[in-house]
Amino acid sequence: MDVALGARVVPAGETELAVLELSQNLERLGIKRLVLQIHDPAFPSTADEDVGRGSPNSHGAANFIGFLQGLGFNGIQFGPQGQTARSTPCPYDGRLFPHDFRSVALKPLVEDTYWRGILSRKTLDGIVQAKPAGDYRTHHEYAWDEVSAALDEAFACFRARGESDAEVDGDFAAFCETHHSWLAKSGAGVVDAKAAFPQFVLDRQRRVLRSRFSELSFYGDLQIGMARDDAQEFASLFHPDYLMGAPPSRTNPEGQPWGYAVFHPAQIESGNAQAFLRRRVQRMLSGFDGVRIDHPHGMVCPWVYRRDVQPPHVGVRSGTRLHESPNVTEHSELADFAIATAGQLDQSGEPFGEGWVTELTDEQVQRYSVLIDVVLDCVREAGGDMTSDVACEVLSTLPYPLRRVMEHHGLGRFRVVQKAKLDTPEDVYRIEQACSNDWIMMGNHDTPPVWMLARGWCDGRRGHDWGEYLADRLLIPEASRAAFVRQVESDPGELVHALFAAILASNAQHVSVFFTDLLGMSGFYNSPGVVNDTNWTLRVPPDFAAQYERKYREGSALDVARCARSAVESLERRG
């Protein structure tokens, strides 16, 4: 079998040598993790299994993950796994314990002997044939209806055969017993076998996937939000009058009224919140090696706003920090929950500012850290590496309490390089600001695709600015500098490759690539704060390898090996 790699199709006999060279270059650069970020629905499917939504457990996904290995990736960053509502495509609004049944790959239920043919070929073929047009898009509601019906059929067949000595029967019973604490409805104490069955299938398929790609690190996404069902079911843990959102920031000057439940500080003091969070993290880590902590501010210094202030965007703008409001008149009821004292605040600024808190004692830092501690303990107990298996999504805003907690644990932040201000040397997104424990990337699921940006940069002044900046970062010799800048400012492909080479040459030991930036795709995956029919729907095309090969030849898809060689050359010039 031939594998697409670089500028041509590399015969299988040469593949190991190419991967070895790249691996050696990444090691020289100090890169511990090269991770591809992709959410479940965006995985590709083969033609005979496509139900309108991707699944990491499908044959198409296995082909894609193998393709990624051939390009040098050693990790996959998945999105949140929780079940969302039928009409809610955003995975960050999903359930905390039940995973999305739409990530079940149906084809194995038809073909794999383990499942004993509990789904008919006719059913699968009918779903595939009736799928709405569009291989590049996820059809969330169609997949909800059809996969749900197919799983009902599979469960009915499973039950009709009765308990037997088959491996699947024993495994299902063991799964229900192991996960009884969240499978059983509150107060009932009895597991609904029909509801548990899709969760069992997902668990089994994830185990098969991990065994097939055991050398890869799989990262889960611990979202800060939750579905309303969870907020209602576990309401006693959350503050009844306040909701969590994002404060005004560089990215969102008006703030974001997320409407997420926030732990009541009394429940943190009692330890109930920590016990709940532990269960949740352990559930997530049953299928992953590491964790991306979505908006860790929400665990340390959450921005909260009153539930009764309408409209919500007004409420979030007038909100405050839950643990840093000892004397904020508009939120006097939060005074008892303050960790920072009035004397430790710079009240000449805004409560959402990074400098609102000016100092903390070590004891106060430990109080701020109690929820993050739970996550880290769970990863450590699962055998994870604290320096590389925990990624904290800290973007433009790093409040002092969160900074102290992260420093205490040696955690790094995100550096999203496309956002860098090239005229501001101290800007947090500049490549040279990256530290060894940081995670650095061109973009993520919430940013424009870098290929689209590069074309715009090359059409205007920013192309030249990027050329000069990247010449500095890559230590381009003076004799070659002018030609390098001209090439970068006029050719989007050259700009992207120079940008990624500079990322690899940075001090950061963890590099993340969003799937659109790897494959040269120009469509948006998600535009934050926008509700439309295209957000959260972009997918890897089924013929990804052929498309990658074509775009690579055109210079419009990311050549990781080439960038690594350029980065090593820069390292050698640095001495």
C-alpha positions as CSV (number, residue, x, y, z in Angstrom):
1,M,0.0,0.0,0.0
2,D,1.3,3.5,-0.8
3,V,1.0,6.4,1.6
4,A,0.6,10.0,0.7
5,L,3.6,11.9,2.1
6,G,5.1,15.1,1.0
7,A,5.3,16.1,-2.7
8,R,4.6,12.6,-4.0
9,V,3.1,9.2,-3.1
10,V,5.8,7.5,-1.1
11,P,6.2,3.7,-1.6
12,A,5.6,1.8,1.6
13,G,9.2,0.8,1.8
14,E,10.3,4.4,2.0
15,T,7.7,5.6,4.4
16,E,9.5,4.5,7.6
17,L,12.6,6.4,6.5
18,A,10.6,9.6,5.9
19,V,8.8,9.3,9.2
20,L,12.1,8.6,11.0
21,E,13.7,11.7,9.5
22,L,10.8,13.8,10.6
23,S,10.8,12.2,14.0
24,Q,14.5,12.9,14.5
25,N,14.0,16.6,13.4
26,L,11.1,17.0,15.8
27,E,13.3,15.6,18.6
28,R,16.1,18.0,17.7
29,L,13.6,20.8,18.0
30,G,12.4,19.6,21.4
31,I,8.8,18.9,20.2
32,K,7.1,16.4,22.5
33,R,3.7,16.6,21.0
34,L,2.6,17.3,17.5
35,V,-1.2,17.1,17.7
36,L,-4.0,17.3,15.1
37,Q,-7.1,18.9,16.5
38,I,-10.4,17.6,15.1
39,H,-13.9,17.1,16.5
40,D,-15.9,13.9,16.1
41,P,-18.4,15.0,13.4
42,A,-15.6,16.3,11.2
43,F,-13.9,12.9,10.6
44,P,-14.2,11.5,7.1
45,S,-16.2,8.4,6.2
46,T,-15.9,5.9,3.5
47,A,-18.7,5.9,0.9
48,D,-20.4,2.8,2.3
49,E,-20.6,4.1,5.9
50,D,-21.4,7.8,5.7
51,V,-24.5,8.6,7.7
52,G,-24.1,12.4,7.3
53,R,-21.7,12.8,10.3
54,G,-18.2,11.7,11.0
55,S,-17.1,9.3,13.8
56,P,-13.6,8.7,15.0
57,N,-14.6,5.0,15.2
58,S,-15.3,4.6,11.5
59,H,-13.2,3.1,8.7
60,G,-12.8,6.5,7.2
61,A,-11.5,7.9,10.5
62,A,-9.0,5.0,10.8
63,N,-7.7,5.8,7.3
64,F,-7.3,9.5,8.2
65,I,-5.5,8.7,11.5
66,G,-3.1,6.4,9.7
67,F,-2.6,9.2,7.2
68,L,-1.8,11.6,10.1
69,Q,0.8,9.2,11.5
70,G,2.5,9.2,8.1
71,L,2.8,13.0,8.3
72,G,4.5,12.8,11.7
73,F,1.6,13.5,14.1
74,N,1.8,11.7,17.5
75,G,-1.4,12.9,19.0
76,I,-5.1,13.7,18.3
77,Q,-7.0,16.4,20.1
78,F,-10.7,15.4,20.1
79,G,-13.5,17.8,20.9
80,P,-16.0,17.4,23.8
81,Q,-17.7,14.0,23.7
82,G,-21.0,14.9,25.5
83,Q,-24.4,14.3,24.1
84,T,-26.0,17.5,22.7
85,A,-29.6,18.2,21.8
86,R,-30.8,17.3,18.4
87,S,-30.8,20.9,17.2
88,T,-27.6,21.9,19.1
89,P,-24.5,21.4,17.0
90,C,-22.1,23.1,19.4
91,P,-20.2,20.3,21.3
92,Y,-19.4,22.7,24.2
93,D,-23.1,22.6,25.2
94,G,-23.0,18.8,25.6
95,R,-23.8,16.5,28.5
96,L,-21.1,15.8,31.1
97,F,-21.5,12.0,31.4
98,P,-23.4,10.5,28.4
99,H,-21.5,10.7,25.2
100,D,-23.0,11.6,21.8
101,F,-24.5,8.4,20.3
102,R,-24.0,9.9,16.8
103,S,-20.3,9.0,17.2
104,V,-21.2,5.3,17.0
105,A,-19.9,3.8,13.8
106,L,-22.7,1.7,12.4
107,K,-20.7,-0.4,10.0
108,P,-18.9,-2.5,12.6
109,L,-22.3,-3.4,14.0
110,V,-23.1,-5.0,10.7
111,E,-19.7,-6.6,9.9
112,D,-17.6,-7.2,13.0
113,T,-18.0,-10.7,14.5
114,Y,-17.9,-9.3,18.0
115,W,-21.3,-7.6,17.5
116,R,-22.9,-10.8,16.0
117,G,-24.6,-8.9,13.2
118,I,-27.0,-6.9,15.4
119,L,-27.6,-4.3,12.7
120,S,-28.8,-5.2,9.2
121,R,-26.9,-4.3,6.1
122,K,-30.2,-3.1,4.6
123,T,-30.6,-0.5,7.4
124,L,-27.1,0.9,7.0
125,D,-27.3,1.0,3.2
126,G,-30.7,2.8,3.5
127,I,-29.2,5.5,5.8
128,V,-26.2,6.0,3.6
129,Q,-28.2,6.3,0.4
130,A,-30.7,8.7,1.8
131,K,-28.1,11.0,3.3
132,P,-28.4,14.7,2.3
133,A,-26.0,15.8,-0.4
134,G,-22.7,17.3,0.7
135,D,-19.6,15.3,1.8
136,Y,-17.9,18.3,3.3
137,R,-20.7,19.1,5.8
138,T,-22.2,17.4,8.8
139,H,-25.9,16.9,8.8
140,H,-26.5,16.8,12.5
141,E,-30.3,16.3,12.7
142,Y,-30.3,13.7,10.0
143,A,-27.6,11.7,11.8
144,W,-29.5,12.1,15.1
145,D,-32.7,10.6,13.6
146,E,-31.1,7.8,11.6
147,V,-28.4,6.7,14.0
148,S,-30.9,6.8,16.9
149,A,-33.3,4.5,14.9
150,A,-30.4,2.2,13.9
151,L,-29.3,1.8,17.5
152,D,-32.8,1.0,18.5
153,E,-32.8,-1.8,16.0
154,A,-29.4,-3.0,17.1
155,F,-30.5,-3.0,20.8
156,A,-33.7,-4.9,20.0
157,C,-31.7,-7.5,18.1
158,F,-29.2,-7.7,20.9
159,R,-32.0,-8.2,23.5
160,A,-34.0,-10.6,21.3
161,R,-31.1,-13.0,21.3
162,G,-31.1,-13.1,25.1
163,E,-28.1,-13.5,27.4
164,S,-25.6,-15.9,26.1
165,D,-22.0,-16.8,26.6
166,A,-20.9,-14.4,23.9
167,E,-18.2,-11.9,24.9
168,V,-20.5,-9.0,24.1
169,D,-23.0,-10.0,26.7
170,G,-20.5,-10.2,29.5
171,D,-18.9,-6.9,28.4
172,F,-22.2,-5.1,28.5
173,A,-23.0,-6.3,32.0
174,A,-19.6,-5.3,33.2
175,F,-19.9,-1.8,31.6
176,C,-23.3,-1.2,33.3
177,E,-21.8,-2.2,36.6
178,T,-18.7,-0.1,36.2
179,H,-20.6,3.0,35.2
180,H,-23.7,2.5,37.3
181,S,-23.2,5.8,39.2
182,W,-24.1,7.9,36.1
183,L,-26.0,5.4,34.0
184,A,-28.7,5.0,36.7
185,K,-31.2,7.8,36.9
186,S,-31.1,9.8,40.1
187,G,-33.1,8.2,42.8
188,A,-34.1,5.1,40.7
189,G,-30.9,3.1,41.1
190,V,-31.7,1.0,38.1
191,V,-29.8,1.2,34.8
192,D,-32.0,1.6,31.7
193,A,-30.3,-1.0,29.4
194,K,-31.6,0.6,26.3
195,A,-30.1,4.0,27.2
196,A,-26.9,2.4,28.3
197,F,-26.4,0.4,25.1
198,P,-25.1,3.3,22.9
199,Q,-22.7,4.3,25.6
200,F,-21.4,0.7,25.8
201,V,-21.0,0.6,22.0
202,L,-19.0,3.9,22.1
203,D,-16.9,2.6,24.9
204,R,-16.1,-0.6,23.0
205,Q,-15.3,1.3,19.8
206,R,-13.0,3.7,21.6
207,R,-11.1,0.8,23.1
208,V,-10.7,-0.7,19.7
209,L,-9.5,2.6,18.2
210,R,-6.9,3.1,21.0
211,S,-5.6,-0.4,20.7
212,R,-5.2,0.1,16.9
213,F,-3.3,3.4,17.4
214,S,-1.7,2.7,20.7
215,E,1.4,4.8,19.9
216,L,-0.7,8.0,19.6
217,S,-1.8,10.2,22.5
218,F,-5.5,10.9,22.5
219,Y,-6.6,14.1,24.2
220,G,-10.1,14.7,25.5
221,D,-11.7,18.2,25.8
222,L,-13.0,19.0,29.3
223,Q,-15.5,21.8,28.4
224,I,-16.3,24.4,31.0
225,G,-20.0,24.4,30.0
226,M,-22.7,21.9,30.2
227,A,-26.2,21.0,28.8
228,R,-29.2,22.4,30.6
229,D,-30.2,18.9,31.5
230,D,-27.1,18.6,33.7
231,A,-27.6,22.0,35.2
232,Q,-31.0,20.9,36.3
233,E,-30.1,17.3,37.4
234,F,-27.2,18.5,39.5
235,A,-28.7,21.9,40.5
236,S,-27.8,21.6,44.2
237,L,-24.1,21.9,43.2
238,F,-24.5,25.2,41.4
239,H,-25.2,28.8,42.4
240,P,-29.0,29.5,41.9
241,D,-28.6,33.2,41.0
242,Y,-25.4,33.4,39.0
243,L,-24.3,32.1,35.6
244,M,-20.8,31.8,34.1
245,G,-19.7,33.6,30.9
246,A,-16.7,35.2,29.4
247,P,-15.8,38.8,30.4
248,P,-14.9,41.5,27.9
249,S,-11.6,40.7,26.3
250,R,-9.4,41.5,23.3
251,T,-11.2,38.8,21.3
252,N,-14.8,39.6,22.5
253,P,-15.0,43.2,23.7
254,E,-18.6,42.8,24.8
255,G,-18.1,39.5,26.6
256,Q,-20.0,36.3,26.1
257,P,-23.1,35.4,28.1
258,W,-22.7,31.6,28.0
259,G,-25.4,30.9,30.5
260,Y,-23.4,28.0,32.0
261,A,-24.0,26.8,35.6
262,V,-21.2,27.7,38.0
263,F,-20.3,25.7,41.2
264,H,-21.6,27.3,44.3
265,P,-18.5,28.2,46.5
266,A,-20.2,26.5,49.5
267,Q,-20.2,23.2,47.5
268,I,-16.5,23.7,46.9
269,E,-15.8,24.3,50.5
270,S,-17.8,21.2,51.4
271,G,-15.9,19.1,48.9
272,N,-19.1,18.1,47.0
273,A,-18.0,20.0,43.9
274,Q,-14.6,18.2,43.8
275,A,-16.2,14.8,44.2
276,F,-18.5,15.5,41.3
277,L,-15.7,16.9,39.1
278,R,-13.6,13.8,39.9
279,R,-16.3,11.5,38.6
280,R,-16.7,13.6,35.5
281,V,-12.9,13.7,34.7
282,Q,-12.6,9.9,35.4
283,R,-15.4,9.3,33.0
284,M,-13.7,11.3,30.3
285,L,-10.2,9.8,30.9
286,S,-11.7,6.3,30.4
287,G,-11.2,7.0,26.7
288,F,-8.3,9.4,26.6
289,D,-4.6,9.8,27.6
290,G,-4.7,13.5,28.4
291,V,-7.0,16.5,28.6
292,R,-7.5,19.9,27.2
293,I,-9.0,22.1,29.9
294,D,-11.4,24.4,28.2
295,H,-11.4,27.9,29.7
296,P,-9.5,27.0,32.9
297,H,-10.5,30.5,34.2
298,G,-13.9,28.9,34.9
299,M,-12.3,26.5,37.4
300,V,-10.1,29.1,39.1
301,C,-11.6,32.6,38.8
302,P,-14.9,32.3,36.9
303,W,-16.5,35.4,35.5
304,V,-20.2,35.4,36.7
305,Y,-23.3,37.5,36.0
306,R,-26.7,37.7,37.5
307,R,-29.3,35.3,36.0
308,D,-32.1,37.9,36.4
309,V,-30.4,40.7,34.5
310,Q,-31.8,40.9,31.0
311,P,-30.8,40.9,28.2
312,P,-27.9,38.5,29.0
313,H,-25.3,40.5,27.1
314,V,-26.0,43.4,29.5
315,G,-25.7,41.1,32.5
316,V,-22.4,39.6,31.4
317,R,-20.9,43.1,30.8
318,S,-21.8,44.1,34.3
319,G,-20.6,40.8,35.9
320,T,-17.7,40.2,38.2
321,R,-15.2,37.5,39.3
322,L,-16.8,35.0,41.7
323,H,-13.8,34.9,44.1
324,E,-12.5,38.4,43.7
325,S,-15.5,40.6,44.7
326,P,-15.1,41.4,48.5
327,N,-16.6,44.9,48.1
328,V,-18.2,45.1,44.7
329,T,-21.5,47.0,45.4
330,E,-23.5,45.5,42.6
331,H,-22.6,42.0,43.7
332,S,-22.5,42.4,47.5
333,E,-23.9,38.8,48.0
334,L,-20.6,37.4,46.7
335,A,-18.4,39.1,49.3
336,D,-18.5,36.0,51.6
337,F,-17.0,33.9,48.7
338,A,-14.0,36.2,48.0
339,I,-10.5,34.6,48.2
340,A,-8.7,37.8,47.3
341,T,-9.1,40.6,49.9
342,A,-9.9,44.2,49.2
343,G,-6.3,45.2,50.0
344,Q,-5.1,42.9,47.2
345,L,-7.2,44.5,44.5
346,D,-6.4,47.4,42.1
347,Q,-9.9,48.8,42.0
348,S,-8.8,51.6,39.7
349,G,-9.2,49.1,36.9
350,E,-12.0,46.8,35.7
351,P,-12.8,43.5,37.5
352,F,-12.1,41.6,34.3
353,G,-8.6,43.0,33.9
354,E,-5.6,40.9,34.4
355,G,-4.3,43.2,37.1
356,W,-7.5,43.4,39.2
357,V,-5.8,41.1,41.8
358,T,-2.3,42.3,42.5
359,E,-1.0,39.7,45.0
360,L,-1.9,36.5,46.8
361,T,-0.5,34.3,49.5
362,D,0.5,30.7,48.8
363,E,-2.5,29.7,50.9
364,Q,-4.8,31.7,48.8
365,V,-3.3,30.2,45.6
366,Q,-4.1,26.8,47.0
367,R,-7.7,27.8,47.6
368,Y,-8.0,29.0,44.0
369,S,-6.4,25.7,42.8
370,V,-8.8,23.2,44.3
371,L,-10.7,22.3,41.2
372,I,-7.7,22.3,38.9
373,D,-6.1,20.0,41.4
374,V,-8.8,17.5,40.9
375,V,-8.2,17.4,37.1
376,L,-4.5,17.0,37.5
377,D,-4.8,14.3,40.2
378,C,-7.0,12.3,37.8
379,V,-4.6,12.6,34.9
380,R,-1.7,11.7,37.2
381,E,-3.6,8.7,38.6
382,A,-4.2,7.6,35.0
383,G,-0.5,7.6,34.3
384,G,-0.4,10.9,32.4
385,D,2.5,13.3,32.1
386,M,1.7,16.6,33.8
387,T,4.0,18.6,31.4
388,S,2.5,17.2,28.2
389,D,-0.9,15.6,28.9
390,V,-2.6,18.6,30.2
391,A,-3.3,21.6,27.9
392,C,-4.9,24.7,29.3
393,E,-6.8,26.9,26.9
394,V,-5.6,30.3,28.1
395,L,-5.9,32.7,25.3
396,S,-5.6,36.5,25.4
397,T,-6.6,37.0,29.1
398,L,-4.6,35.5,32.0
399,P,-5.9,36.9,35.3
400,Y,-3.4,37.0,38.2
401,P,-5.0,34.2,40.2
402,L,-5.0,31.9,37.2
403,R,-1.4,32.8,36.4
404,R,-0.3,31.9,40.0
405,V,-2.2,28.5,39.8
406,M,-0.6,27.6,36.5
407,E,2.8,28.6,37.7
408,H,2.3,26.5,40.8
409,H,1.6,23.5,38.6
410,G,4.1,24.3,35.8
411,L,1.3,24.5,33.2
412,G,1.6,26.3,29.9
413,R,-0.9,28.4,28.0
414,F,-2.0,28.6,24.3
415,R,-0.2,30.8,21.8
416,V,-2.4,31.3,18.8
417,V,0.1,32.8,16.4
418,Q,-2.3,34.1,13.7
419,K,-3.6,36.6,16.3
420,A,-0.1,38.0,17.0
421,K,0.3,41.8,16.9
422,L,3.5,42.3,14.9
423,D,3.9,45.9,16.0
424,T,3.7,45.0,19.7
425,P,6.8,43.1,21.0
426,E,5.1,42.1,24.3
427,D,2.0,40.6,22.6
428,V,1.2,37.2,24.1
429,Y,0.6,35.5,20.8
430,R,4.0,36.3,19.3
431,I,6.1,33.2,18.7
432,E,9.0,34.4,20.8
433,Q,6.7,34.7,23.8
434,A,6.2,30.9,23.9
435,C,7.7,29.0,26.8
436,S,8.6,25.3,26.8
437,N,5.4,24.1,28.5
438,D,3.1,26.1,26.2
439,W,1.0,24.8,23.4
440,I,1.5,26.8,20.2
441,M,-0.6,26.7,17.0
442,M,-1.5,28.7,13.9
443,G,-5.2,28.5,14.7
444,N,-7.9,26.4,16.4
445,H,-11.6,25.6,16.0
446,D,-12.6,29.2,16.8
447,T,-10.3,31.1,14.4
448,P,-10.4,31.7,10.7
449,P,-8.4,29.1,8.6
450,V,-4.8,30.2,8.2
451,W,-4.9,29.7,4.4
452,M,-7.7,32.2,4.0
453,L,-5.8,34.7,6.2
454,A,-2.6,34.2,4.4
455,R,-4.2,35.2,1.1
456,G,-5.5,38.3,2.6
457,W,-2.2,39.1,4.2
458,C,-0.4,38.7,0.9
459,D,-2.9,41.0,-0.8
460,G,-2.0,43.8,1.7
461,R,0.7,45.3,3.9
462,R,0.6,42.5,6.4
463,G,2.3,40.1,4.1
464,H,5.4,42.2,4.2
465,D,5.2,42.6,7.9
466,W,4.9,38.8,8.3
467,G,7.9,38.3,6.0
468,E,10.0,40.6,8.1
469,Y,8.9,39.1,11.4
470,L,9.4,35.5,10.2
471,A,12.8,36.3,8.8
472,D,13.7,37.4,12.3
473,R,12.3,34.3,13.9
474,L,14.0,31.9,11.4
475,L,17.3,33.8,11.5
476,I,17.4,34.2,7.7
477,P,20.9,35.3,6.7
478,E,21.2,38.9,5.6
479,A,22.2,37.9,2.1
480,S,19.0,35.9,1.7
481,R,16.6,38.1,3.7
482,A,15.2,40.4,1.0
483,A,14.4,37.5,-1.3
484,F,12.8,35.5,1.6
485,V,10.6,38.5,2.5
486,R,9.6,39.0,-1.1
487,Q,8.6,35.3,-1.4
488,V,6.6,35.3,1.8
489,E,4.8,38.5,1.2
490,S,3.7,37.4,-2.3
491,D,2.9,33.7,-1.9
492,P,0.4,32.6,0.7
493,G,1.8,29.0,0.7
494,E,5.3,30.3,1.5
495,L,3.9,32.5,4.2
496,V,2.1,29.6,5.9
497,H,5.1,27.3,5.7
498,A,7.4,29.9,7.1
499,L,5.0,30.6,9.9
500,F,4.7,26.9,10.8
501,A,8.5,26.5,10.6
502,A,8.9,29.4,13.0
503,I,6.4,27.7,15.3
504,L,8.4,24.5,15.3
505,A,11.5,26.5,16.0
506,S,10.0,28.2,19.0
507,N,10.6,27.2,22.7
508,A,7.2,25.5,22.9
509,Q,7.3,21.8,23.2
510,H,3.7,21.2,22.2
511,V,2.3,22.0,18.8
512,S,-1.3,21.8,17.7
513,V,-2.7,22.0,14.2
514,F,-6.3,22.3,13.3
515,F,-7.4,20.0,10.5
516,T,-8.3,22.8,8.1
517,D,-4.8,24.3,8.4
518,L,-3.2,20.9,7.7
519,L,-5.3,20.2,4.7
520,G,-5.3,23.6,3.1
521,M,-9.1,24.1,3.6
522,S,-10.4,27.7,3.6
523,G,-13.8,27.2,5.2
524,F,-14.7,28.3,8.7
525,Y,-15.4,25.6,11.2
526,N,-16.9,27.9,13.8
527,S,-17.4,31.6,14.0
528,P,-17.7,32.4,17.8
529,G,-20.8,34.1,18.8
530,V,-22.5,33.5,15.5
531,V,-25.5,31.2,15.1
532,N,-26.0,30.0,11.5
533,D,-26.4,26.8,9.4
534,T,-22.7,26.3,8.7
535,N,-21.0,26.6,12.1
536,W,-19.8,23.2,13.4
537,T,-20.5,21.5,10.1
538,L,-17.2,21.4,8.1
539,R,-15.8,17.9,7.6
540,V,-12.6,16.3,6.2
541,P,-13.4,15.3,2.6
542,P,-13.7,11.6,1.9
543,D,-10.9,11.8,-0.6
544,F,-8.6,13.7,1.8
545,A,-5.4,11.9,0.7
546,A,-5.8,12.8,-3.0
547,Q,-6.8,16.3,-2.2
548,Y,-3.9,16.7,0.1
549,E,-1.5,15.4,-2.5
550,R,-2.9,17.8,-5.1
551,K,-2.8,20.8,-2.8
552,Y,0.6,19.9,-1.6
553,R,1.9,20.0,-5.2
554,E,0.3,23.5,-5.5
555,G,1.9,24.7,-2.2
556,S,-1.5,25.1,-0.6
557,A,-1.5,22.3,2.0
558,L,0.9,22.0,5.0
559,D,4.1,20.1,4.5
560,V,5.1,19.3,8.1
561,A,8.4,17.6,7.1
562,R,9.5,20.6,5.0
563,C,8.7,22.9,7.9
564,A,10.6,20.8,10.3
565,R,13.7,20.8,8.1
566,S,13.5,24.6,7.9
567,A,13.1,24.9,11.7
568,V,16.2,22.7,12.2
569,E,18.2,24.9,9.8
570,S,17.1,27.9,11.9
571,L,18.2,26.1,15.0
572,E,21.6,25.4,13.5
573,R,22.0,29.1,12.5
574,R,21.2,30.0,16.1
575,G,24.0,27.8,17.2
